[in-house]
Amino acid sequence: MTINHLARRKFTPAQLLALARDNARARWRRGRAVVPVRSSDGVTPYPTTYPYGVKSSAYAAGRHTGEDHACPVGSLAVATAPGTVEYAGPASARWGSAYGNQVIVRTADNRYDYAHNHLSSWKVSAGQKVQPGDVLGLTGATGNVTGPHSHFEARAAGGRYGSDVHPIRVKVNGPARRARLAKAKK
């Protein structure tokens, strides 16, 4: 189908979500970034509005440890990499109460944990397997916030506050990217 054909076609909300999920999985396989927050219909990605690593004494780590995506309450927080849900619920003791409701996912390669924080609700449970584009929860304004947004953060697997890694490591790490990196090392 051409883009014009798709633009003229009417999709049900479930079809739009399925298309967005399939697109995220295809992006992952090609080594492209999967945007962690989408509009409630699954179509519009919300860009990063406050980036990772901004230095500030307002944070105990001395820098912003994730990336923020300003969005309305109820937007979709989606998986950016395949993995297993480690935790879903009110702020966990390991991550801290400032994060509000959260979903934490351990990547399939067991290298990283990534989390969506400040959620209004979660749609997954611990032990559940997820793929890129799967809906993990709905964005909100829980914990320490100035307004509705998603705080997307990545850490070394099992890591505590301050063990953060750049979120791009879990947003862009599909098979195609790993193959390019391995080829570049030769």
C-alpha distance (Angstrom), angle and dihedral (degrees) to the residues before:
residue distance angle dihedral
M1 . . .
T2 3.78 . .
I3 3.78 123.3 .
N4 3.83 89.9 -111.1
H5 3.80 90.0 52.9
L6 3.81 90.5 51.5
A7 3.82 91.9 46.6
R8 3.82 91.1 55.7
R9 3.80 94.4 46.4
K10 3.80 119.9 91.2
F11 3.79 114.5 -131.6
T12 3.77 129.2 -162.2
P13 3.83 116.1 -125.0
A14 3.82 89.6 -106.5
Q15 3.81 91.1 52.7
L16 3.82 91.1 50.0
L17 3.80 91.0 51.5
A18 3.80 91.2 48.3
L19 3.82 91.4 50.0
A20 3.82 91.0 49.2
R21 3.83 91.1 48.5
D22 3.82 92.1 48.5
N23 3.81 90.3 47.9
A24 3.83 90.8 52.0
R25 3.80 91.6 50.5
A26 3.81 91.5 49.0
R27 3.82 90.7 49.4
W28 3.82 89.9 50.9
R29 3.81 92.3 51.3
R30 3.83 90.2 50.0
G31 3.81 91.8 49.8
R32 3.80 94.5 -110.1
A33 3.80 125.4 138.4
V34 3.79 119.1 -91.2
V35 3.80 109.7 -145.1
P36 3.82 106.7 -130.5
V37 3.84 98.3 -146.7
R38 3.81 127.6 52.4
S39 3.80 135.2 173.1
S40 3.80 116.6 -90.9
D41 3.83 90.6 -97.3
G42 3.82 89.8 54.9
V43 3.80 94.0 -121.2
T44 3.81 108.8 96.4
P45 3.82 119.7 60.0
Y46 3.80 116.9 -148.1
P47 3.82 112.4 -134.3
T48 3.79 125.7 -135.0
T49 3.80 109.1 -82.1
Y50 3.82 98.7 179.3
P51 3.80 115.0 28.2
Y52 3.77 134.1 -139.7
G53 3.80 119.2 -91.7
V54 3.81 101.7 23.9
K55 3.80 104.7 156.4
S56 3.80 115.7 -124.6
S57 3.77 137.2 147.9
A58 3.82 86.9 -137.3
Y59 3.82 87.9 81.9
A60 3.81 123.9 68.0
A61 3.83 88.7 -136.3
G62 3.83 90.2 52.6
R63 3.81 91.5 -118.6
H64 3.80 141.1 55.1
T65 3.81 103.7 -84.8
G66 3.81 98.6 -157.6
E67 3.77 141.3 12.7
D68 3.79 126.0 -89.6
H69 3.79 126.3 -139.8
A70 3.81 112.9 -164.9
C71 3.78 108.6 -144.4
P72 3.78 141.0 142.3
V73 3.80 119.5 -82.5
G74 3.79 108.7 -89.2
S75 3.81 97.8 36.0
L76 3.80 115.1 139.7
A77 3.82 120.0 -93.7
V78 3.81 104.3 -157.9
A79 3.79 136.5 -168.6
T80 3.80 112.9 -99.5
A81 3.81 97.2 -168.7
P82 3.78 137.1 21.2
G83 3.78 114.5 -91.6
T84 3.77 149.2 108.2
V85 3.80 126.1 -72.9
E86 3.81 107.1 -112.9
Y87 3.80 96.4 -178.4
A88 3.80 139.4 -0.6
G89 3.79 121.6 -179.6
P90 3.79 144.4 56.7
A91 3.80 116.8 -10.9
S92 3.80 110.3 -51.0
A93 3.80 122.3 -129.6
R94 3.81 90.8 -124.4
W95 3.81 94.0 55.2
G96 3.82 99.9 32.2
S97 3.79 139.3 -117.8
A98 3.81 95.4 -86.6
Y99 3.81 89.1 76.4
G100 3.82 96.2 63.8
N101 3.79 116.8 -162.3
Q102 3.77 110.7 3.5
V103 3.78 148.0 172.2
I104 3.82 118.1 -146.0
V105 3.82 120.5 -163.6
R106 3.83 126.4 -168.3
T107 3.81 109.4 -146.2
A108 3.81 117.5 -116.8
D109 3.82 90.7 -111.9
N110 3.86 89.3 55.4
R111 3.82 91.7 -126.9
Y112 3.80 101.6 111.0
D113 3.78 144.9 25.8
Y114 3.76 117.3 -149.6
A115 3.78 127.9 -171.1
H116 3.77 141.7 -164.4
N117 3.80 108.0 -148.6
H118 3.84 137.3 -168.1
L119 3.83 91.0 35.3
S120 3.79 122.1 167.9
S121 3.83 88.9 -146.4
W122 3.80 142.1 -10.7
K123 3.81 126.8 -128.6
V124 3.82 100.3 -166.4
S125 3.80 136.7 60.6
A126 3.80 135.8 -141.0
G127 3.79 113.1 -76.6
Q128 3.80 94.7 25.9
K129 3.83 116.8 133.2
V130 3.82 115.1 -129.7
Q131 3.79 136.0 -169.9
P132 3.83 130.1 -157.2
G133 3.79 109.9 -70.6
D134 3.82 96.5 23.2
V135 3.81 111.8 135.5
L136 3.81 110.4 -112.2
G137 3.78 99.5 175.1
L138 3.79 147.7 -44.0
T139 3.78 123.0 -80.8
G140 3.78 120.5 -113.2
A141 3.78 145.1 147.4
T142 3.82 105.8 -92.1
G143 3.81 124.5 140.3
N144 3.81 121.3 14.2
V145 3.79 104.5 -11.7
T146 3.79 141.0 138.1
G147 3.79 93.1 -151.6
P148 3.80 143.4 -20.7
H149 3.79 114.7 -48.9
S150 3.77 143.5 120.3
H151 3.79 119.3 -106.5
F152 3.81 105.5 -154.7
E153 3.80 113.0 -164.6
A154 3.80 135.9 173.2
R155 3.81 128.3 -160.7
A156 3.76 138.0 174.6
A157 3.82 106.6 -83.5
G158 3.81 109.2 -76.4
G159 3.81 91.3 4.2
R160 3.79 126.6 150.5
Y161 3.80 130.4 -138.2
G162 3.80 109.4 -50.5
S163 3.82 94.4 30.5
D164 3.80 89.9 93.7
V165 3.79 123.3 141.5
H166 3.79 128.1 -160.3
P167 3.83 107.3 -76.4
I168 3.80 90.4 -131.4
R169 3.82 87.0 76.3
V170 3.79 90.8 70.9
K171 3.80 97.1 31.6
V172 3.82 94.4 54.0
N173 3.78 113.1 31.4
G174 3.78 106.1 103.9
P175 3.81 126.1 142.1
A176 3.82 93.8 -90.5
R177 3.81 92.4 54.3
R178 3.81 93.0 46.8
A179 3.83 89.8 50.8
R180 3.84 91.0 50.9
L181 3.82 91.2 49.3
A182 3.82 92.3 48.3
K183 3.81 90.7 49.2
A184 3.83 91.2 48.9
K185 3.83 91.2 53.6
K186 3.83 91.7 57.4
